[in-house]
Amino acid sequence: MPSLPLTLEAALRDARSPDPTSRSVAVRHLAAALLAELGDPSPALHLAAAHPRGEAVVAALTAALADPVVPVRAMAATGLGQLGEPDVIPHIDPWLQDPDPGPDAGYLRECAAITCVLLGLAAAPEHLVKPDETEGPRPVEAPPAAPHPLRPPGHVPSDLSRITYEAALARITAALRAPAPDLRFQAAGGLVELAGRAAEPALCAALDGEAHPQVRLALVSALAELDPPGPEACTRLAAVVADPRAATELAFAAALGLAAARDPRGGPPLLLALQRSGDRARALEALAALGPAAPPAAVPPIVKIARGWLTPAVMRVRAAYVLVRIAPRIGQPLFDELARSSRPAVQEAVADARAALAALALEDMPPKT
């Protein structure tokens, strides 16, 4: 983790400074400085309570929510979100509901959405960890009376975390329908973080009615991040790929999601992405995920990458490993040749590629019945 520009004590001091710049820097880093002294713990509610200066930090951030400088107010909210302080919610509700199209209101809306996501993760971090099948069922508390429809299956938090999680999730869900596009943009990815696969229906419904290009991109990217996208999401992603009017970035994002679901309908944008240096690595990984389902037309350009003398060796290894997946008779000899290199960087890339091949092979195995 990079070093912070000031200590916890300095941040507490400067949070009360009459100088707006000093206050802004202090409030921006106040929560991070406290968390660093706590050893950067995992998200949880009321983290500040574990530190002798925690109460002072929460008080300083809460006071900063009324600062006349917009960035100070916004950073105070996200800082309280980092510390898992649910009392920030009433302060950010007016920001979420403000339709003002100006930059100040937009910045406050975006930071309010980020704060909600941070609080939701602090209240319900356990749903992000996939339980080991060999561990058996986890102990749970009494279930809540009215679970939110987007709550991940099996999530049974304590009363405090339930209330906080529901509050954060309800606000992010509502933000998908907000008038302000900047808020809808933030809500797309935030909903996946809070609800995981359970976010799919809401994201699909939002995409169906969304016209703003950047928000559509955020929704498609969010659907692509599902682990993996389900049938309903894949239907939407395939429609984006098939739309001749879809922007290149949008079609590529949809193709990545389809590849994660082992759906070959994302093939054409992945082929085009091989020609773009900035997207080539992700396109190769997506084609590797498709494996035998990848379009046959992908083989010649990937062979060209794997054999290119001017191509960086690490990229050549990546291309060869993709060929092992989609055209093993061609790819395996190329991969074996590169594996004999004595260059440390190439050897490391080969080791990474072998690990990736093993992981993909496991994912390709049919589930146990």
Secondary structure as UniProt FT lines:
FT   HELIX           8..14
FT   TURN            15..16
FT   HELIX           20..37
FT   TURN            38..39
FT   TURN            45..46
FT   HELIX           47..50
FT   TURN            52..53
FT   HELIX           54..64
FT   TURN            65..66
FT   HELIX           70..82
FT   TURN            83..84
FT   HELIX           86..88
FT   HELIX           89..97
FT   HELIX           103..123
FT   HELIX           125..128
FT   HELIX           133..135
FT   TURN            149..150
FT   TURN            153..154
FT   HELIX           159..175
FT   TURN            176..177
FT   HELIX           181..195
FT   HELIX           196..199
FT   HELIX           200..208
FT   HELIX           213..225
FT   HELIX           231..242
FT   TURN            244..245
FT   HELIX           248..260
FT   TURN            261..262
FT   HELIX           264..266
FT   HELIX           267..273
FT   TURN            274..275
FT   HELIX           277..290
FT   HELIX           291..293
FT   HELIX           296..298
FT   HELIX           299..307
FT   TURN            309..310
FT   HELIX           313..326
FT   HELIX           328..339
FT   HELIX           344..364
//
